[in-house]
Structures are given as C-alpha cells and as structure tokens.
C-alpha cells in the first residue's frame, strides 16, 4: 500500500510539473522568448515523472519504489535546471514567467525532490 501511495504522489507531482507552465503559472507567448522552450522541457520532464510514478502503482515492490524515487530526485533537478539555467525564462523581471512561473516550478521541483527522498527512505523499510 505504501508503495502505491508513493508512486501516486510522484505521478501527481509529475502532472503538476507538466501543467504548471501551461495553466497554473503560464509563460509568455512570445515566440522569440526562451520561456516557450522551458515550457516544453518542463512538459516532457513532467510526462516522464508521471511514467516513473506509475511503475510502483502497477508493480508495488521495494525496487520499483526505489527506482521511481531516484528518478524523481533526478527529475527534480531537471525541473529546477530547465526553468533557471537552460533555457531559463525572460530577462525582463516584469514578465509573468519571472514572477510566476519560475518560483512555481522551483516549488514543484522542491516538492518532487522531497517526495523522492521520502520514497527512497520508505523503500528501505519495505519488505
């Protein structure tokens, strides 16, 4: 049961990473801005996290939870990396991607890292 819950939480955070730059804190729509690339990278990363999170839901085992948790930790680093470093967001501080999307995605990355760390600690206690 704990394995399935851990996987479901990781998958839910992957869905949150996927929809945040589209719906919750949307990026600007100017085609020459790096925000659109960041949105695409975050969407792909979120889709991969959803797939990783569904593995322990379907196959609840110690190894599946550990693998999904390690994948969530790596994905958390990618979520933060894509929104802050490459491709990043607009340089204009008044754009909504700077005051909304960037802090929102960093928060999602921190939550994803926390879920991955908790899942990894939990996987050591599973039978």
Backbone atoms as SQL, in Angstrom:
CREATE TABLE atoms (id INTEGER PRIMARY KEY, chain TEXT, resi INTEGER, resn TEXT, atom TEXT, x REAL, y REAL, z REAL);
INSERT INTO atoms VALUES
  (1, 'A', 1, 'UNK', 'N', 0.818, -1.193, 0.000),
  (2, 'A', 1, 'UNK', 'CA', 0.000, 0.000, 0.000),
  (3, 'A', 1, 'UNK', 'C', 0.869, 1.266, 0.000),
  (4, 'A', 2, 'UNK', 'N', 1.941, 1.252, 0.799),
  (5, 'A', 2, 'UNK', 'CA', 2.818, 2.414, 0.858),
  (6, 'A', 2, 'UNK', 'C', 3.509, 2.647, -0.481),
  (7, 'A', 3, 'UNK', 'N', 3.823, 1.566, -1.173),
  (8, 'A', 3, 'UNK', 'CA', 4.478, 1.698, -2.475),
  (9, 'A', 3, 'UNK', 'C', 3.545, 2.374, -3.480),
  (10, 'A', 4, 'UNK', 'N', 2.285, 1.991, -3.458),
  (11, 'A', 4, 'UNK', 'CA', 1.325, 2.583, -4.388),
  (12, 'A', 4, 'UNK', 'C', 1.078, 4.051, -4.091),
  (13, 'A', 5, 'UNK', 'N', 1.016, 4.400, -2.817),
  (14, 'A', 5, 'UNK', 'CA', 0.802, 5.795, -2.440),
  (15, 'A', 5, 'UNK', 'C', 2.005, 6.642, -2.846),
  (16, 'A', 6, 'UNK', 'N', 3.204, 6.115, -2.618),
  (17, 'A', 6, 'UNK', 'CA', 4.419, 6.836, -3.016),
  (18, 'A', 6, 'UNK', 'C', 4.437, 7.066, -4.518),
  (19, 'A', 7, 'UNK', 'N', 4.113, 6.056, -5.288),
  (20, 'A', 7, 'UNK', 'CA', 4.072, 6.199, -6.738),
  (21, 'A', 7, 'UNK', 'C', 3.010, 7.184, -7.187),
  (22, 'A', 8, 'UNK', 'N', 1.859, 7.157, -6.532),
  (23, 'A', 8, 'UNK', 'CA', 0.782, 8.078, -6.893),
  (24, 'A', 8, 'UNK', 'C', 1.170, 9.529, -6.594),
  (25, 'A', 9, 'UNK', 'N', 1.858, 9.751, -5.473),
  (26, 'A', 9, 'UNK', 'CA', 2.301, 11.113, -5.135),
  (27, 'A', 9, 'UNK', 'C', 3.324, 11.599, -6.155),
  (28, 'A', 10, 'UNK', 'N', 4.261, 10.744, -6.525),
  (29, 'A', 10, 'UNK', 'CA', 5.269, 11.123, -7.521),
  (30, 'A', 10, 'UNK', 'C', 4.595, 11.421, -8.859),
  (31, 'A', 11, 'UNK', 'N', 3.643, 10.585, -9.255),
  (32, 'A', 11, 'UNK', 'CA', 2.933, 10.820, -10.519),
  (33, 'A', 11, 'UNK', 'C', 2.125, 12.120, -10.469),
  (34, 'A', 12, 'UNK', 'N', 1.502, 12.406, -9.335),
  (35, 'A', 12, 'UNK', 'CA', 0.731, 13.650, -9.201),
  (36, 'A', 12, 'UNK', 'C', 1.642, 14.874, -9.292),
  (37, 'A', 13, 'UNK', 'N', 2.823, 14.792, -8.693),
  (38, 'A', 13, 'UNK', 'CA', 3.765, 15.909, -8.807),
  (39, 'A', 13, 'UNK', 'C', 4.291, 16.034, -10.236),
  (40, 'A', 14, 'UNK', 'N', 4.416, 14.921, -10.945),
  (41, 'A', 14, 'UNK', 'CA', 4.781, 14.985, -12.356),
  (42, 'A', 14, 'UNK', 'C', 3.708, 15.682, -13.178),
  (43, 'A', 15, 'UNK', 'N', 2.456, 15.394, -12.862),
  (44, 'A', 15, 'UNK', 'CA', 1.360, 16.083, -13.548),
  (45, 'A', 15, 'UNK', 'C', 1.364, 17.572, -13.220),
  (46, 'A', 16, 'UNK', 'N', 1.690, 17.904, -11.981),
  (47, 'A', 16, 'UNK', 'CA', 1.778, 19.314, -11.596),
  (48, 'A', 16, 'UNK', 'C', 2.911, 20.008, -12.346),
  (49, 'A', 17, 'UNK', 'N', 4.041, 19.317, -12.495),
  (50, 'A', 17, 'UNK', 'CA', 5.156, 19.892, -13.261),
  (51, 'A', 17, 'UNK', 'C', 4.779, 20.067, -14.726),
  (52, 'A', 18, 'UNK', 'N', 3.930, 19.200, -15.198),
  (53, 'A', 18, 'UNK', 'CA', 3.538, 19.252, -16.602),
  (54, 'A', 18, 'UNK', 'C', 2.568, 20.397, -16.893),
  (55, 'A', 19, 'UNK', 'N', 1.645, 20.657, -15.996),
  (56, 'A', 19, 'UNK', 'CA', 0.610, 21.664, -16.276),
  (57, 'A', 19, 'UNK', 'C', 0.932, 23.053, -15.737),
  (58, 'A', 20, 'UNK', 'N', 1.892, 23.164, -14.843),
  (59, 'A', 20, 'UNK', 'CA', 2.181, 24.471, -14.247),
  (60, 'A', 20, 'UNK', 'C', 2.551, 25.523, -15.284),
  (61, 'A', 21, 'UNK', 'N', 3.491, 25.272, -16.222),
  (62, 'A', 21, 'UNK', 'CA', 3.814, 26.342, -17.177),
  (63, 'A', 21, 'UNK', 'C', 2.735, 26.577, -18.231),
  (64, 'A', 22, 'UNK', 'N', 1.734, 25.722, -18.297),
  (65, 'A', 22, 'UNK', 'CA', 0.646, 25.887, -19.261),
  (66, 'A', 22, 'UNK', 'C', -0.567, 26.571, -18.640),
  (67, 'A', 23, 'UNK', 'N', -0.967, 26.125, -17.430),
  (68, 'A', 23, 'UNK', 'CA', -2.239, 26.562, -16.872),
  (69, 'A', 23, 'UNK', 'C', -2.121, 27.331, -15.561),
  (70, 'A', 24, 'UNK', 'N', -1.321, 26.851, -14.636),
  (71, 'A', 24, 'UNK', 'CA', -1.288, 27.452, -13.303),
  (72, 'A', 24, 'UNK', 'C', -0.525, 28.767, -13.322),
  (73, 'A', 25, 'UNK', 'N', 0.707, 28.743, -13.790),
  (74, 'A', 25, 'UNK', 'CA', 1.525, 29.942, -13.978),
  (75, 'A', 25, 'UNK', 'C', 2.019, 29.949, -15.419),
  (76, 'A', 26, 'UNK', 'N', 1.192, 30.341, -16.372),
  (77, 'A', 26, 'UNK', 'CA', 1.590, 30.243, -17.781),
  (78, 'A', 26, 'UNK', 'C', 2.737, 31.181, -18.141),
  (79, 'A', 27, 'UNK', 'N', 3.559, 30.720, -19.057),
  (80, 'A', 27, 'UNK', 'CA', 4.665, 31.550, -19.538),
  (81, 'A', 27, 'UNK', 'C', 4.149, 32.497, -20.606),
  (82, 'A', 28, 'UNK', 'N', 4.984, 33.476, -20.950),
  (83, 'A', 28, 'UNK', 'CA', 4.589, 34.416, -22.003),
  (84, 'A', 28, 'UNK', 'C', 4.547, 33.682, -23.340),
  (85, 'A', 29, 'UNK', 'N', 3.829, 34.228, -24.268),
  (86, 'A', 29, 'UNK', 'CA', 3.587, 33.536, -25.533),
  (87, 'A', 29, 'UNK', 'C', 4.390, 34.089, -26.697),
  (88, 'A', 30, 'UNK', 'N', 5.375, 34.887, -26.417),
  (89, 'A', 30, 'UNK', 'CA', 6.189, 35.461, -27.476),
  (90, 'A', 30, 'UNK', 'C', 7.151, 34.399, -28.015),
  (91, 'A', 31, 'UNK', 'N', 7.156, 34.161, -29.342),
  (92, 'A', 31, 'UNK', 'CA', 7.946, 33.054, -29.880),
  (93, 'A', 31, 'UNK', 'C', 9.459, 33.228, -29.761),
  (94, 'A', 32, 'UNK', 'N', 9.943, 34.424, -29.579),
  (95, 'A', 32, 'UNK', 'CA', 11.395, 34.609, -29.504),
  (96, 'A', 32, 'UNK', 'C', 11.934, 34.499, -28.080),
  (97, 'A', 33, 'UNK', 'N', 11.069, 34.277, -27.115),
  (98, 'A', 33, 'UNK', 'CA', 11.483, 34.177, -25.719),
  (99, 'A', 33, 'UNK', 'C', 11.860, 32.737, -25.373),
  (100, 'A', 34, 'UNK', 'N', 12.788, 32.555, -24.439),
  (101, 'A', 34, 'UNK', 'CA', 13.179, 31.195, -24.044),
  (102, 'A', 34, 'UNK', 'C', 12.118, 30.488, -23.198),
  (103, 'A', 35, 'UNK', 'N', 11.091, 31.215, -22.797),
  (104, 'A', 35, 'UNK', 'CA', 10.054, 30.636, -21.944),
  (105, 'A', 35, 'UNK', 'C', 9.342, 29.463, -22.623),
  (106, 'A', 36, 'UNK', 'N', 9.125, 29.573, -23.914),
  (107, 'A', 36, 'UNK', 'CA', 8.423, 28.509, -24.623),
  (108, 'A', 36, 'UNK', 'C', 9.232, 27.224, -24.626),
  (109, 'A', 37, 'UNK', 'N', 10.547, 27.332, -24.765),
  (110, 'A', 37, 'UNK', 'CA', 11.398, 26.146, -24.701),
  (111, 'A', 37, 'UNK', 'C', 11.383, 25.552, -23.301),
  (112, 'A', 38, 'UNK', 'N', 11.440, 26.405, -22.289),
  (113, 'A', 38, 'UNK', 'CA', 11.389, 25.929, -20.910),
  (114, 'A', 38, 'UNK', 'C', 10.071, 25.211, -20.648),
  (115, 'A', 39, 'UNK', 'N', 8.973, 25.756, -21.183),
  (116, 'A', 39, 'UNK', 'CA', 7.668, 25.113, -21.011),
  (117, 'A', 39, 'UNK', 'C', 7.654, 23.726, -21.643),
  (118, 'A', 40, 'UNK', 'N', 8.242, 23.602, -22.828),
  (119, 'A', 40, 'UNK', 'CA', 8.302, 22.307, -23.493),
  (120, 'A', 40, 'UNK', 'C', 9.147, 21.315, -22.692),
  (121, 'A', 41, 'UNK', 'N', 10.296, 21.742, -22.207),
  (122, 'A', 41, 'UNK', 'CA', 11.166, 20.862, -21.426),
  (123, 'A', 41, 'UNK', 'C', 10.479, 20.430, -20.132),
  (124, 'A', 42, 'UNK', 'N', 9.774, 21.352, -19.487),
  (125, 'A', 42, 'UNK', 'CA', 9.066, 21.020, -18.250),
  (126, 'A', 42, 'UNK', 'C', 7.931, 20.034, -18.528),
  (127, 'A', 43, 'UNK', 'N', 7.274, 20.179, -19.664),
  (128, 'A', 43, 'UNK', 'CA', 6.194, 19.262, -20.024),
  (129, 'A', 43, 'UNK', 'C', 6.722, 17.855, -20.240),
  (130, 'A', 44, 'UNK', 'N', 7.825, 17.736, -20.951),
  (131, 'A', 44, 'UNK', 'CA', 8.419, 16.418, -21.201),
  (132, 'A', 44, 'UNK', 'C', 8.909, 15.807, -19.890),
  (133, 'A', 45, 'UNK', 'N', 9.545, 16.607, -19.048),
  (134, 'A', 45, 'UNK', 'CA', 10.017, 16.108, -17.761),
  (135, 'A', 45, 'UNK', 'C', 8.851, 15.643, -16.901),
  (136, 'A', 46, 'UNK', 'N', 7.775, 16.408, -16.882),
  (137, 'A', 46, 'UNK', 'CA', 6.586, 16.012, -16.125),
  (138, 'A', 46, 'UNK', 'C', 5.983, 14.712, -16.639),
  (139, 'A', 47, 'UNK', 'N', 5.958, 14.533, -17.952),
  (140, 'A', 47, 'UNK', 'CA', 5.429, 13.286, -18.519),
  (141, 'A', 47, 'UNK', 'C', 6.299, 12.094, -18.114),
  (142, 'A', 48, 'UNK', 'N', 7.604, 12.276, -18.087),
  (143, 'A', 48, 'UNK', 'CA', 8.492, 11.198, -17.651),
  (144, 'A', 48, 'UNK', 'C', 8.292, 10.875, -16.175),
  (145, 'A', 49, 'UNK', 'N', 8.066, 11.890, -15.361),
  (146, 'A', 49, 'UNK', 'CA', 7.828, 11.669, -13.937),
  (147, 'A', 49, 'UNK', 'C', 6.505, 10.928, -13.726),
  (148, 'A', 50, 'UNK', 'N', 5.504, 11.248, -14.513),
  (149, 'A', 50, 'UNK', 'CA', 4.237, 10.512, -14.419),
  (150, 'A', 50, 'UNK', 'C', 4.466, 9.035, -14.717),
  (151, 'A', 51, 'UNK', 'N', 5.222, 8.756, -15.773),
  (152, 'A', 51, 'UNK', 'CA', 5.517, 7.362, -16.121),
  (153, 'A', 51, 'UNK', 'C', 6.300, 6.676, -14.999),
  (154, 'A', 52, 'UNK', 'N', 7.272, 7.375, -14.435),
  (155, 'A', 52, 'UNK', 'CA', 8.041, 6.801, -13.325),
  (156, 'A', 52, 'UNK', 'C', 7.163, 6.544, -12.106),
  (157, 'A', 53, 'UNK', 'N', 6.263, 7.460, -11.826),
  (158, 'A', 53, 'UNK', 'CA', 5.398, 7.312, -10.665),
  (159, 'A', 53, 'UNK', 'C', 4.380, 6.195, -10.798),
  (160, 'A', 54, 'UNK', 'N', 4.010, 5.879, -12.014),
  (161, 'A', 54, 'UNK', 'CA', 3.032, 4.811, -12.212),
  (162, 'A', 54, 'UNK', 'C', 3.637, 3.416, -12.072),
  (163, 'A', 55, 'UNK', 'N', 4.953, 3.310, -12.144),
  (164, 'A', 55, 'UNK', 'CA', 5.595, 1.997, -12.005),
  (165, 'A', 55, 'UNK', 'C', 5.303, 1.372, -10.641),
  (166, 'A', 56, 'UNK', 'N', 5.512, 2.085, -9.503),
  (167, 'A', 56, 'UNK', 'CA', 5.166, 1.449, -8.224),
  (168, 'A', 56, 'UNK', 'C', 3.669, 1.238, -8.012),
  (169, 'A', 57, 'UNK', 'N', 2.848, 2.002, -8.722),
  (170, 'A', 57, 'UNK', 'CA', 1.404, 1.793, -8.609),
  (171, 'A', 57, 'UNK', 'C', 1.024, 0.462, -9.249),
  (172, 'A', 58, 'UNK', 'N', 1.633, 0.153, -10.397),
  (173, 'A', 58, 'UNK', 'CA', 1.325, -1.079, -11.110),
  (174, 'A', 58, 'UNK', 'C', 2.081, -2.270, -10.509),
  (175, 'A', 59, 'UNK', 'N', 3.354, -2.065, -10.186),
  (176, 'A', 59, 'UNK', 'CA', 4.199, -3.120, -9.630),
  (177, 'A', 59, 'UNK', 'C', 4.725, -2.695, -8.259),
  (178, 'A', 60, 'UNK', 'N', 3.925, -2.839, -7.214),
  (179, 'A', 60, 'UNK', 'CA', 4.357, -2.344, -5.896),
  (180, 'A', 60, 'UNK', 'C', 5.438, -3.233, -5.273),
  (181, 'A', 61, 'UNK', 'N', 6.675, -2.824, -5.434),
  (182, 'A', 61, 'UNK', 'CA', 7.786, -3.562, -4.841),
  (183, 'A', 61, 'UNK', 'C', 8.827, -2.570, -4.334),
  (184, 'A', 62, 'UNK', 'N', 9.739, -3.089, -3.544),
  (185, 'A', 62, 'UNK', 'CA', 10.793, -2.261, -2.979),
  (186, 'A', 62, 'UNK', 'C', 11.652, -1.655, -4.089),
  (187, 'A', 63, 'UNK', 'N', 11.973, -2.445, -5.072),
  (188, 'A', 63, 'UNK', 'CA', 12.817, -1.993, -6.185),
  (189, 'A', 63, 'UNK', 'C', 12.112, -0.938, -7.034),
  (190, 'A', 64, 'UNK', 'N', 10.811, -1.108, -7.251),
  (191, 'A', 64, 'UNK', 'CA', 10.059, -0.137, -8.054),
  (192, 'A', 64, 'UNK', 'C', 9.975, 1.209, -7.348),
  (193, 'A', 65, 'UNK', 'N', 9.759, 1.191, -6.039),
  (194, 'A', 65, 'UNK', 'CA', 9.685, 2.446, -5.282),
  (195, 'A', 65, 'UNK', 'C', 11.051, 3.133, -5.274),
  (196, 'A', 66, 'UNK', 'N', 12.105, 2.358, -5.075),
  (197, 'A', 66, 'UNK', 'CA', 13.448, 2.946, -5.068),
  (198, 'A', 66, 'UNK', 'C', 13.785, 3.540, -6.427),
  (199, 'A', 67, 'UNK', 'N', 13.460, 2.847, -7.491),
  (200, 'A', 67, 'UNK', 'CA', 13.745, 3.356, -8.838),
  (201, 'A', 67, 'UNK', 'C', 12.948, 4.618, -9.145),
  (202, 'A', 68, 'UNK', 'N', 11.673, 4.613, -8.803),
  (203, 'A', 68, 'UNK', 'CA', 10.844, 5.798, -9.043),
  (204, 'A', 68, 'UNK', 'C', 11.318, 6.972, -8.199),
  (205, 'A', 69, 'UNK', 'N', 11.770, 6.695, -6.988),
  (206, 'A', 69, 'UNK', 'CA', 12.240, 7.767, -6.111),
  (207, 'A', 69, 'UNK', 'C', 13.540, 8.379, -6.617),
  (208, 'A', 70, 'UNK', 'N', 14.450, 7.551, -7.079),
  (209, 'A', 70, 'UNK', 'CA', 15.698, 8.069, -7.653),
  (210, 'A', 70, 'UNK', 'C', 15.395, 8.861, -8.917),
  (211, 'A', 71, 'UNK', 'N', 14.482, 8.345, -9.740),
  (212, 'A', 71, 'UNK', 'CA', 14.073, 9.076, -10.932),
  (213, 'A', 71, 'UNK', 'C', 13.426, 10.409, -10.592),
  (214, 'A', 72, 'UNK', 'N', 12.651, 10.448, -9.506),
  (215, 'A', 72, 'UNK', 'CA', 12.022, 11.702, -9.078),
  (216, 'A', 72, 'UNK', 'C', 13.066, 12.702, -8.601),
  (217, 'A', 73, 'UNK', 'N', 14.106, 12.223, -7.931),
  (218, 'A', 73, 'UNK', 'CA', 15.178, 13.124, -7.494),
  (219, 'A', 73, 'UNK', 'C', 15.908, 13.733, -8.691),
  (220, 'A', 74, 'UNK', 'N', 16.201, 12.917, -9.686),
  (221, 'A', 74, 'UNK', 'CA', 16.867, 13.421, -10.895),
  (222, 'A', 74, 'UNK', 'C', 15.950, 14.386, -11.640),
  (223, 'A', 75, 'UNK', 'N', 14.677, 14.030, -11.746),
  (224, 'A', 75, 'UNK', 'CA', 13.720, 14.906, -12.430),
  (225, 'A', 75, 'UNK', 'C', 13.545, 16.230, -11.697),
  (226, 'A', 76, 'UNK', 'N', 13.628, 16.212, -10.378),
  (227, 'A', 76, 'UNK', 'CA', 13.521, 17.461, -9.608),
  (228, 'A', 76, 'UNK', 'C', 14.671, 18.393, -9.965),
  (229, 'A', 77, 'UNK', 'N', 15.858, 17.835, -10.107),
  (230, 'A', 77, 'UNK', 'CA', 16.998, 18.651, -10.533),
  (231, 'A', 77, 'UNK', 'C', 16.771, 19.209, -11.930),
  (232, 'A', 78, 'UNK', 'N', 16.222, 18.400, -12.823),
  (233, 'A', 78, 'UNK', 'CA', 15.955, 18.866, -14.187),
  (234, 'A', 78, 'UNK', 'C', 14.880, 19.950, -14.219),
  (235, 'A', 79, 'UNK', 'N', 13.848, 19.805, -13.399),
  (236, 'A', 79, 'UNK', 'CA', 12.783, 20.811, -13.354),
  (237, 'A', 79, 'UNK', 'C', 13.359, 22.166, -12.965),
  (238, 'A', 80, 'UNK', 'N', 14.188, 22.180, -11.936),
  (239, 'A', 80, 'UNK', 'CA', 14.786, 23.439, -11.492),
  (240, 'A', 80, 'UNK', 'C', 15.809, 23.939, -12.511),
  (241, 'A', 81, 'UNK', 'N', 16.581, 23.034, -13.099),
  (242, 'A', 81, 'UNK', 'CA', 17.596, 23.423, -14.074),
  (243, 'A', 81, 'UNK', 'C', 16.973, 24.069, -15.308),
  (244, 'A', 82, 'UNK', 'N', 15.906, 23.474, -15.832),
  (245, 'A', 82, 'UNK', 'CA', 15.301, 23.982, -17.062),
  (246, 'A', 82, 'UNK', 'C', 14.662, 25.356, -16.871),
  (247, 'A', 83, 'UNK', 'N', 14.170, 25.649, -15.697),
  (248, 'A', 83, 'UNK', 'CA', 13.490, 26.932, -15.507),
  (249, 'A', 83, 'UNK', 'C', 14.460, 28.026, -15.078),
  (250, 'A', 84, 'UNK', 'N', 15.611, 27.655, -14.524),
  (251, 'A', 84, 'UNK', 'CA', 16.534, 28.678, -14.020),
  (252, 'A', 84, 'UNK', 'C', 17.757, 28.875, -14.900),
  (253, 'A', 85, 'UNK', 'N', 18.304, 27.813, -15.473),
  (254, 'A', 85, 'UNK', 'CA', 19.576, 27.919, -16.188),
  (255, 'A', 85, 'UNK', 'C', 19.390, 27.813, -17.693),
  (256, 'A', 86, 'UNK', 'N', 18.951, 26.661, -18.164),
  (257, 'A', 86, 'UNK', 'CA', 18.836, 26.444, -19.602),
  (258, 'A', 86, 'UNK', 'C', 17.473, 25.897, -19.923),
  (259, 'A', 87, 'UNK', 'N', 16.694, 26.449, -20.768),
  (260, 'A', 87, 'UNK', 'CA', 16.822, 27.727, -21.439),
  (261, 'A', 87, 'UNK', 'C', 16.454, 28.903, -20.556),
  (262, 'A', 88, 'UNK', 'N', 15.884, 28.631, -19.387),
  (263, 'A', 88, 'UNK', 'CA', 15.533, 29.731, -18.489),
  (264, 'A', 88, 'UNK', 'C', 14.262, 30.439, -18.915),
  (265, 'A', 89, 'UNK', 'N', 14.103, 31.631, -18.391),
  (266, 'A', 89, 'UNK', 'CA', 12.937, 32.445, -18.737),
  (267, 'A', 89, 'UNK', 'C', 13.418, 33.823, -19.181),
  (268, 'A', 90, 'UNK', 'N', 12.479, 34.700, -19.464),
  (269, 'A', 90, 'UNK', 'CA', 12.813, 36.046, -19.946),
  (270, 'A', 90, 'UNK', 'C', 13.711, 36.785, -18.954),
  (271, 'A', 91, 'UNK', 'N', 14.483, 37.712, -19.464),
  (272, 'A', 91, 'UNK', 'CA', 15.343, 38.506, -18.589),
  (273, 'A', 91, 'UNK', 'C', 14.609, 39.695, -17.993),
  (274, 'A', 92, 'UNK', 'N', 13.489, 40.066, -18.562),
  (275, 'A', 92, 'UNK', 'CA', 12.685, 41.166, -18.046),
  (276, 'A', 92, 'UNK', 'C', 11.979, 40.708, -16.773),
  (277, 'A', 93, 'UNK', 'N', 12.254, 41.360, -15.665),
  (278, 'A', 93, 'UNK', 'CA', 11.691, 40.954, -14.381),
  (279, 'A', 93, 'UNK', 'C', 10.201, 41.222, -14.273),
  (280, 'A', 94, 'UNK', 'N', 9.637, 42.018, -15.176),
  (281, 'A', 94, 'UNK', 'CA', 8.212, 42.325, -15.145),
  (282, 'A', 94, 'UNK', 'C', 7.365, 41.294, -15.892),
  (283, 'A', 95, 'UNK', 'N', 7.995, 40.346, -16.550),
  (284, 'A', 95, 'UNK', 'CA', 7.259, 39.321, -17.293),
  (285, 'A', 95, 'UNK', 'C', 6.705, 38.286, -16.314),
  (286, 'A', 96, 'UNK', 'N', 5.543, 37.724, -16.658),
  (287, 'A', 96, 'UNK', 'CA', 4.903, 36.793, -15.734),
  (288, 'A', 96, 'UNK', 'C', 5.666, 35.486, -15.555),
  (289, 'A', 97, 'UNK', 'N', 6.530, 35.161, -16.499),
  (290, 'A', 97, 'UNK', 'CA', 7.330, 33.948, -16.321),
  (291, 'A', 97, 'UNK', 'C', 8.355, 34.122, -15.203),
  (292, 'A', 98, 'UNK', 'N', 8.770, 35.353, -14.933),
  (293, 'A', 98, 'UNK', 'CA', 9.728, 35.608, -13.858),
  (294, 'A', 98, 'UNK', 'C', 9.066, 35.666, -12.492),
  (295, 'A', 99, 'UNK', 'N', 7.918, 36.292, -12.394),
  (296, 'A', 99, 'UNK', 'CA', 7.304, 36.426, -11.078),
  (297, 'A', 99, 'UNK', 'C', 6.291, 35.328, -10.786),
  (298, 'A', 100, 'UNK', 'N', 5.974, 34.489, -11.743),
  (299, 'A', 100, 'UNK', 'CA', 5.026, 33.407, -11.508),
  (300, 'A', 100, 'UNK', 'C', 5.577, 32.030, -11.811),
  (301, 'A', 101, 'UNK', 'N', 5.981, 31.835, -13.064),
  (302, 'A', 101, 'UNK', 'CA', 6.377, 30.504, -13.499),
  (303, 'A', 101, 'UNK', 'C', 7.651, 30.026, -12.815),
  (304, 'A', 102, 'UNK', 'N', 8.666, 30.872, -12.754),
  (305, 'A', 102, 'UNK', 'CA', 9.935, 30.439, -12.160),
  (306, 'A', 102, 'UNK', 'C', 9.770, 30.016, -10.696),
  (307, 'A', 103, 'UNK', 'N', 9.181, 30.855, -9.822),
  (308, 'A', 103, 'UNK', 'CA', 9.007, 30.396, -8.435),
  (309, 'A', 103, 'UNK', 'C', 8.088, 29.175, -8.323),
  (310, 'A', 104, 'UNK', 'N', 7.076, 29.122, -9.171),
  (311, 'A', 104, 'UNK', 'CA', 6.172, 27.970, -9.140),
  (312, 'A', 104, 'UNK', 'C', 6.869, 26.681, -9.504),
  (313, 'A', 105, 'UNK', 'N', 7.698, 26.711, -10.540),
  (314, 'A', 105, 'UNK', 'CA', 8.404, 25.499, -10.957),
  (315, 'A', 105, 'UNK', 'C', 9.505, 25.118, -9.965),
  (316, 'A', 106, 'UNK', 'N', 10.123, 26.106, -9.346),
  (317, 'A', 106, 'UNK', 'CA', 11.114, 25.784, -8.314),
  (318, 'A', 106, 'UNK', 'C', 10.421, 25.100, -7.134),
  (319, 'A', 107, 'UNK', 'N', 9.238, 25.560, -6.778),
  (320, 'A', 107, 'UNK', 'CA', 8.470, 24.929, -5.707),
  (321, 'A', 107, 'UNK', 'C', 8.095, 23.500, -6.073),
  (322, 'A', 108, 'UNK', 'N', 7.666, 23.287, -7.311),
  (323, 'A', 108, 'UNK', 'CA', 7.336, 21.938, -7.765),
  (324, 'A', 108, 'UNK', 'C', 8.584, 21.052, -7.716),
  (325, 'A', 109, 'UNK', 'N', 9.734, 21.597, -8.115),
  (326, 'A', 109, 'UNK', 'CA', 10.976, 20.826, -8.062),
  (327, 'A', 109, 'UNK', 'C', 11.359, 20.439, -6.645),
  (328, 'A', 110, 'UNK', 'N', 11.177, 21.356, -5.711),
  (329, 'A', 110, 'UNK', 'CA', 11.493, 21.060, -4.303),
  (330, 'A', 110, 'UNK', 'C', 10.532, 19.997, -3.763),
  (331, 'A', 111, 'UNK', 'N', 9.248, 20.121, -4.080),
  (332, 'A', 111, 'UNK', 'CA', 8.275, 19.114, -3.645),
  (333, 'A', 111, 'UNK', 'C', 8.578, 17.744, -4.250),
  (334, 'A', 112, 'UNK', 'N', 8.988, 17.735, -5.502),
  (335, 'A', 112, 'UNK', 'CA', 9.340, 16.482, -6.166),
  (336, 'A', 112, 'UNK', 'C', 10.585, 15.860, -5.538),
  (337, 'A', 113, 'UNK', 'N', 11.563, 16.680, -5.190),
  (338, 'A', 113, 'UNK', 'CA', 12.764, 16.170, -4.517),
  (339, 'A', 113, 'UNK', 'C', 12.418, 15.619, -3.139),
  (340, 'A', 114, 'UNK', 'N', 11.525, 16.303, -2.426),
  (341, 'A', 114, 'UNK', 'CA', 11.111, 15.813, -1.111),
  (342, 'A', 114, 'UNK', 'C', 10.378, 14.477, -1.229),
  (343, 'A', 115, 'UNK', 'N', 9.503, 14.360, -2.219),
  (344, 'A', 115, 'UNK', 'CA', 8.792, 13.097, -2.426),
  (345, 'A', 115, 'UNK', 'C', 9.761, 11.986, -2.809),
  (346, 'A', 116, 'UNK', 'N', 10.747, 12.319, -3.629),
  (347, 'A', 116, 'UNK', 'CA', 11.749, 11.320, -3.997),
  (348, 'A', 116, 'UNK', 'C', 12.585, 10.869, -2.810),
  (349, 'A', 117, 'UNK', 'N', 12.967, 11.807, -1.957),
  (350, 'A', 117, 'UNK', 'CA', 13.770, 11.458, -0.777),
  (351, 'A', 117, 'UNK', 'C', 12.946, 10.631, 0.215),
  (352, 'A', 118, 'UNK', 'N', 11.693, 11.019, 0.424),
  (353, 'A', 118, 'UNK', 'CA', 10.834, 10.245, 1.316),
  (354, 'A', 118, 'UNK', 'C', 10.585, 8.853, 0.749),
  (355, 'A', 119, 'UNK', 'N', 10.349, 8.775, -0.552),
  (356, 'A', 119, 'UNK', 'CA', 10.142, 7.472, -1.188),
  (357, 'A', 119, 'UNK', 'C', 11.374, 6.593, -1.106),
  (358, 'A', 120, 'UNK', 'N', 12.548, 7.191, -1.231),
  (359, 'A', 120, 'UNK', 'CA', 13.781, 6.412, -1.130),
  (360, 'A', 120, 'UNK', 'C', 13.973, 5.891, 0.292),
  (361, 'A', 121, 'UNK', 'N', 13.692, 6.728, 1.284),
  (362, 'A', 121, 'UNK', 'CA', 13.786, 6.274, 2.674),
  (363, 'A', 121, 'UNK', 'C', 12.733, 5.204, 2.967),
  (364, 'A', 122, 'UNK', 'N', 11.560, 5.366, 2.391),
  (365, 'A', 122, 'UNK', 'CA', 10.496, 4.398, 2.592),
  (366, 'A', 122, 'UNK', 'C', 10.822, 3.073, 1.923),
  (367, 'A', 123, 'UNK', 'N', 11.482, 3.116, 0.795),
  (368, 'A', 123, 'UNK', 'CA', 11.794, 1.868, 0.075),
  (369, 'A', 123, 'UNK', 'C', 12.758, 0.998, 0.867),
  (370, 'A', 124, 'UNK', 'N', 13.557, 1.583, 1.720),
  (371, 'A', 124, 'UNK', 'CA', 14.460, 0.786, 2.558),
  (372, 'A', 124, 'UNK', 'C', 13.691, 0.030, 3.625),
  (373, 'A', 125, 'UNK', 'N', 12.518, 0.538, 4.014),
  (374, 'A', 125, 'UNK', 'CA', 11.733, -0.103, 5.070),
  (375, 'A', 125, 'UNK', 'C', 10.746, -1.127, 4.527),
  (376, 'A', 126, 'UNK', 'N', 10.501, -1.101, 3.210),
  (377, 'A', 126, 'UNK', 'CA', 9.547, -2.056, 2.627),
  (378, 'A', 126, 'UNK', 'C', 10.138, -3.466, 2.597),
  (379, 'A', 127, 'UNK', 'N', 9.257, -4.424, 2.564),
  (380, 'A', 127, 'UNK', 'CA', 9.704, -5.831, 2.523),
  (381, 'A', 127, 'UNK', 'C', 9.967, -6.272, 1.114);
